[in-house]
Amino acid sequence: MSKINLPVGISNFKKIREDGYYYIDKTNLIQKLLVPKPAEVTLFTRPRRFGKTLGMNMLAHFFDIQEDSRKLFQGLKISENRELCENWMNQYPVVLLSFKNVDGLEFETAYGKLESVIAELYKSHYYLKDSEKLNEFDKDIFYRIAAKKADTEEVMNSLFKLTHMLNLYYGKPVILLLDEYDVPVAKANANGYYEQMLDMIRGILGAALKDNTFLKFAIVTGCLRITKESIFTGLNNFTMDTIQDSRYDEFFGFTQAEVDRLLEDASLILHAEEMKAWYDGYRFGDMEVYCPWDVVNHVDNLLQNPEIEPIGYWKNSSDNAIIRSFIDYSGTAITQKFETLLSGGYIIENIQEDITYNYLHSSEENLWSILYFTGYLTRVSDEKVNKELPRDYYALKIPNKEIKEIFETTIKKWFTESTQQMDRKALFASIWNGDDKKATTEISKLLRRTISYYDYREDFYHAFFAGIFAGAGYVVQSNKEHGEGRSDIIVQDYAGDRLAVFEVKYSRKLEDLEADCEKAISQIDKKMYAEEFQDTYAEVICYGIAFYKKRCKILKK
């Protein structure tokens, strides 16, 4: 097996190149940005873990006037364009700032982290403080921001002020690179200080980007385009590139050819099929791409243990709260759409780019749009959709096995919690009272609330039914040997003197429900599931249960 050094968790382009890590060449992004002419502001929106931060770091090292980057880019695609490299490489002052660590449970904590990342940015340009090209007022502001003693207005103007100082020092316009600009706003929305943080980020970006004559150009990355709050309003020559656009589709995510080359270099080409099933399937523009985070992590693990099974790496880099909030919102229509997605189908939805975090639950359209732009759903190619769709409508599906697993895990947890919150006293009373008609009604109510993603197999109903009792604190046994076979479910009441024996069947047709219940009861009798309990419990009640989709029938022996 080939030994290659993979940059797991490393987003520093210089470290990757200098330390000999494996690098999938994305440097032609530079040419795409510059030719024929860079936009004043370019916003890239992509899901997390798709290479935005590494891409921004690569751009910083290419442009930064403080560096000599020829060795870093030697042998890479961009080095073939000698004229472009002569005109642009290490020719401009660069400001690179990431907002990814600006968060907190309250605004004061998050604001403190924002102050800190800006202060560290200023310290990286500490040579400006002693420059004769800056006046005393500028030097005083520089010190206050670097020392975290600036007031709110000065913090809002900090990026604009730094570009001004760098322009004075170098006599050249500045390239501004802002990574994960919307993370502070997303965190604020989750923790209840959205408006405060939005006002701060709007102030910082507005001052830095709008009519800033000290800029050569700016590039901004994030997961969503925040437009309703007018963060980017009034910007001239503003370019937005989302997962729906094709100009930059190959630069965020790994293409099939890139993954094949990596697997060949690692002598792991036999794992290509599982890699595709688990980590491919995202459609950006006209291209299908893999999640880089998953690919790098899984190949690295395979190099250590070629027998290791694929797992979800992307899910572990976030709490996936967005899916949970979606499910909490769900009604019958949304539940049915989840069932379609989890069974491998697609849904057709109106996708809106002009959305933002605090509008998450304002409409169902926004919910699907959020899941699409953040990578939980992807677009089905036009050739696989057999009809023409209205403007802004897209066929959406779950991209791969990893994301399906995230949905399933989240939905399982949601259903467990949801059923536990429902009042099930009437159900339990009907079971212990032997009222099979009432029990049928109550189970049917719960069943209608489920999201069925196992194609209504018998094991799904088995787990569903057992979970109802186990979640309420009953002693539940499943598939234990009793009599001459294994009964499906045994439930002991709280007092310990009564027992309910259940045999679960899956009906192929609605009209078979009652007959299948009778078959279940016959099986309980034939295999004597209840016999050994007769002398131990005051009462043993036997039920046959049959399910068909979201319908059920319960019969008492």
Residue, then its C-alpha position, 0 to 999 in steps of 0.5 A: m500500500s502506498k504511503i501518502n501523508l494526508p492533511v486531516g484537519i489542516s487548512n493551512f496551505k503553506k503547511i500542506r505544501e512545505d510539510g509534504y502533505y497530499y494536495i488536490d490542486k485547486t489553484n486554478l481558482i485564482q485564474k477564474l477569479l482574476v480573468p478577465k477581471p475580478a469582481e469588487v466583491t465575490l461571495f462564495t456560499r458552500p456547505r461546511r467542510f467543502g474546502k472554503t477555508l483552505g481555498m481562502n488560505m491558498l489565495a492569501h499565500f498567493f497574493d500576499i506582498q509580505e511573502d515569496s510564494r514561488k516554491l509553494f506554488q511550484g508544480l501546481k496548475i496556476s504556475e503554468n500561467r507565468e504572466l498571471c503569476e508575475n502580475w499577481m503573485n505576492q503583489y498586494p497586501v492581504v487581510l485574511l480574517s475568519f469568523k468561524n470561532v465567533d460564538g457564545l451562549e450570549f452576545e457578550t461572550a461572542y462579542g469578546k471573541l470577535e474583538s479577539v480575532i480582530a485584535e489578533l489580525y491587527k497584531s499580525h500587522y504590528y509593524l504598522k504601529d511604528s510606520e511613519k506613513l501613519n499619523e498619530f491618530d491612526k496609530d492610536i486607533f491601531y493600538r486600541i483595537a490590538a489591545k481590545k480597548a476599542d469602542t463598538e464603533e471602532v470595532m465596526n470600522s476595524l477592517f476598513k481602517l486596517t485596509h486604509m493603513l495597509n494602503l498607506y504603508y504599501g501604496k497599493p490597494v488591499i485584497l480582503l479575504l473574509d472566511e465564514y462570515d455568517v457563522p457569528v449570525a448563525k450561532a447568534n440565532a441559535n442562542g437568542y441574540y440574533e439582532q445584536m450580532l447581525d447589527m455588528i456583522r452588518g456594520i463591519l462588512g458594510a464599512a469594509l466592503k461598500d465604497n472602500t477605495f482602498l480595496k483591490f477586491a474582496i472575497v467572502t465565504g459562508c454557508l448562506r447568503i444573508t440578504k434580507e438584512s441588507i448586509f450586501t446592499g449597495l455593493n457595486n460589481f458584486t458577484m455571488d456564487t452558490i451551489q446552483d452556479s457552475r463557474y466555480d463548481e469544481f473548486f469546492g469539493f472533490t471531483q470524481a477524477e480527483v478522488d479516483r487519482l487519490l485512491e490510486d495514489a493510496s492503492l485503495i482503488l478497490h474502495a471506490e464504490e463504497m467511497k462514492a456511495w457514502y461521500d459523493g452525490y453533491r451537485f454544485g452547478d453542473m458537476e457532482v462532487y464529493c465532500p473533501w472532509d469525508v474523503v480525506n478522513h476515510v482514506d486516512n483511516l483506510l491507510q491505517n486499517p484497510e478493513i474499516e467500514p465507512i462512517g459519518y465524518w461530516k456529521n461529527s463536525s456539527d451538532n446537526a441541530i438544523i435537522r432537528s429544528f426542521i423535524d420539530y416544525s414538521g406537519t403531515a405534508i413534511t413528514q410524507k416528504f421525509e419518507t419519500l427522501l429516506s426511501g431514495g426518492y426526490i421531492i420538488e420544492n421552490i428554492q429561495e436564495d434570499i433566506t437567512y437564519n432567523y427566517l428558518h421557520s417562516s415557511e416550508e420553502n425556507l426550510w427546504s432551502i436551508l437544507y439544500f444550501t447547507g448540504y443536507l439535500t442536493r439537486v437531482s440532475d435535469e436528465k433524471v427528472n422526467k418533467e420540466l419544472p417551474r422557475d426556481y423549483y428543483a428536484l431534491k434528494i439525499p446525496n449519499k449514505e452518510i447524510k441518510e444516516i444523519f437523517e435517520t439518527t435524528i429522526k429516531k431520536w425525535f420520534t422517541e422524544s415525541t412519543q414520550q411527550m404524548d399522553r399514552k395513558a389511554l393506550f396503556a389502560s386499554i392494553w391492561n384492560g383488554d380493550d383491543k378496539k381502544a388500543t387499536t385507536e391509540i396505536s393508530k394515533l401514534l403511528r400517524r406521527t411516525i416517519s417511516y423510512y424502513d419501507y414499512r418492514e416488520d422490524f420497523y413496527h417491532a421497534f416502534f411498538a416496543g419503544i412505546f412501552a420502553g420509553a414509558g418505563y415498562v420492563v420490555q423483552s423482545n425476541k426472547e425464547h418462550g415456550e417453543g419459539r421466540s415471542d416478539i414482545i413481552v411487557q410487564d406492568y409497573a406492579g409486576d403482577r400482569l404481563a402482556v404478550f404481543e406477536v407483531k405481523y406486517s400485512r401485505k394489503l389493508e384487507d389482510l389486517e384482521a386475518d394477520c392478527e388472527k394468525a399472530i394469535s394462533q402463533i402465540d397458542k401454537k408455540m405456547y408463548a404464554e404458558e410459562f408465565q401462567d403460574t408467575y403472573a396474576e394475569v397474562i394477556c395475549y394480543g395479535i397485532a398487524f400493521y399495514k403502512k400507517r394502519c394497524k389492527i389489534l386483537k385480544k386472544 
